[in-house]
Amino acid sequence: MELMQLRYFVQVAKLESVSRAAVSLHISQPALSKTIGNLERELGAPLFDRIGKRIYLNEKGRFFLKGVEASLRELNNATLLVNELATGQTGTLRLGVFSPQHVILPCIEQFMHNNSQVQVDFDARKLAKTSQLLADFDGIFYTEGESFSHIQGIPFAEDETGLLVSSEHPLAHCGQTSLDAFKDDPFVFMTTSTGLYEQSYQLCIDSGFVPWIRATATSGLAQFQFVGSNQCVSFIAQSDFDARRLSCCDEGHPEQQFSYIRLRKSLPKQTLCIAFPRENRLTPVGRVFRDFALGYLGIPVTTHTLEVFEGNA
């Protein structure tokens, strides 16, 4: 059985006409008839019912067509993947980021460096979405929680939450303390991360006080601005604080404007996860990024690992 036979069979099956298929394939009708006849003899069963000058797929033919089309699609995908690997990746990589960005940006930057022809669509809206979340992306990074309970992903890091305060705050240099020490401080609550607002509020209640929420924000810039002017204190992931501090150093700005305070009783550590669509939904560039990202994050690319994602859309 040859690949050419299978492609000729698909065309005849779609047109239900040897003569029209021969024209579209640019071969003679006798040659095409002979090819189909050889295929049927090799299979040991007729694939078409012939009525007069018309031919129709029979039950065996319909079953065979379904399998052949699936095989040709897989072959085409594999060919594209090999070509892209040989010539360098191209296309658009769509990534959803629903976790602290600074943890995963080095991974994405390295992939971009290795694949200069790939365009990256980086979506960091950090909003809970529907069960079709993965249908919008080639891969997502997210913080484990109820909003993502339908996603089959793999944990790769943990991140703790503390308090961001101005360096002028009386407790700026205490290092660690109880949350109730801030019961009289105004807060800016962030509403970007799923569930952070509610969890932060509940932690204050559990610590014996109702928080004075002076501001809410979806902007990290606004959060640091309010806190830096000593207007408020705010909950913050340690990775976000560390990234801000490094950024200030790189830009030549003083890094002592803010302090990070660990809490004796804090929010549970955030588990950061990575997930991808199942194998047959991945684009070629998405498949290459999946294998690269897993390796970069220290996650073995094994059959067991990849099976985790098979439950996704």
Secondary structure, 3 states (H helix, E strand, C coil): CCHHHHHHHHHHHHHCCHHHHHHHHCCCHHHHHHHHHHHHHHHCCCCEEEECCEEEECHHHHHHHHHHHHHHHHHHHHHHHHHHHHHCCCEEEEEEEECCHHHHHHHHHHHHHHCCCEEEEEECCCCCCCCCHHHHCCEEEEECCHHHCCCCCEEEEEECEEEEEECCCCCCCCCEECHHHHCCCEEEEECCCCCHHHHHHHHHHHCCCCCEEEEEECCHHHHHHHHHCCCCEEEEEHHHHHHHHHHHHHCCCCCCCEEEEEECCCCCCEEEEEECCCHHHCCHHHHHHHHHHHHHCCCCCCHHHHHHHHHCC
